[in-house]
Amino acid sequence: MTMVDSVIGNIENLPNILPYDYVRERMIIALDSDEGCSVYSPNKIDIRTYQELSRFLNKPFKIKKCSSEEFNEILTKSFGSKDSSDTLSEELSDDFDLESFAGNIAPTEDLLNGNNEAPIIKLINGVISQAIKQRASDIHFEPYEDQLIIRYRIDGILKEVLSQDSRIASLVIARIKIISRLDISERRLPQDGRVSLSLGDKSVDVRVSTLPSSYGERIVLRLLDKQSAQINIDDLGLPNKILSNYKKSLKSSEGIILFTGPTGSGKTTTLYAGLRELSDSSQNILTVEDPIEYTLKGIGQTQVNTKTGYSFAKGLRAMLRQDPDVMMVGEIRDVETAQIAIQSSLTGHLVLSTVHTNSAVGAITRLRDMGIESFLLSSSLRSIISQRLVRRLCNSCKEETHPSKEAAKLINIKTTTTVYSSKGCNDCSFSGYQGRIAIAECIQVDETIRELIHQEASEKTIVDYVFKDHPSIDDASSNLIVDGITSCEEIMRLNNLKEDASL
């Protein structure tokens, strides 16, 4: 074992005594031990750097050569082993002004004398705390040539909250990677991590994703509120008829229940609420997900791993040997997963899954296109729920108005109808909206629909039958507009409708 190997193996007990920005910039790390101070670097140390180290360390030190790989390993273990509490380390007062505090963080030219670690930690605490208070679902850290831009996604819309000097980007990114236990020396490949944080009595799981870019690594934090995983099926906000159909399908001993909708439409929350409804000691419930967003008590959860070849299809096959009653597949992406899910639903298992389509009927077409035979679909499908999340108008500032002729035609309402528009006030941070509500449509597969699927009827034929007596997602949108819950502009944005489109 070499001297460097010995150091790497015992790194947790050897404190690094140089600031991170200096270590990263100069590729030098100093470790203190009972035997003295040792300085490791893969590069030759010039006289100026030697003088800087002498001034800062103020003690004798030995210079030891190491390879780039060894240096990166020492760097990761040294900084990654620092105490990184799973709570927001500093309680911030309610009147803490994040923008003013961030404006006072000035990058120093002297990397040794400028210890930015404490303010950087407080900045990140402030960014995460404020995001949680504003109900943000994601935080984006985006480095550019001369700026580090921080944005929140609130109610599905990105909003810029801070713009900082680009020189602090590496410090912010390194700190986030430390608390999420990622490899801080790896900056060329994407990484994924996870950490649990608490703000007062509120617990939040944070999923961390890094992506190399032109000016450094972009980082996105997905904030997963643990309380969302505990939501009761009756509190989802689904219309009574759709909720009744969902509960009826969950009572089936076999078959498949599908959820459709774009990313961020609340499919996972609706699906998890169904699993919680089913969860009791009498059933074996297993899931395969990518990734596991929330941990559910009493339910066996497993996560796909593309690096090891563990896919949805392999997970499904393995679960079938675990004597399951209910199985949940995070997403049906390919024909192999679809075939196993359909076969499982026909052999005494209830299967819940998601498919990325724009409508409930579109899920049938999608599975047909994958190569699933129509007779298998007609026998296995129990229910298909398609949903979206639309922003609620702020009750404090919404204003009465009438839709334009073009908007009325696009949304299928009359121009004389009283609707509401967003204005913006302090209560809604001048966005005009506050919170979101689900709109949904449901296909409850009866004998007629089963026959239409078996005969390979067109999508239009199935739509005409299903929504003859039941509201479609477009009908639900119009109802929310008429009831003053949301605006014409929000529904048009959600459906990518253009008011100046040719009519």
Disulfide bonds with the S-S distance in Angstrom:
none
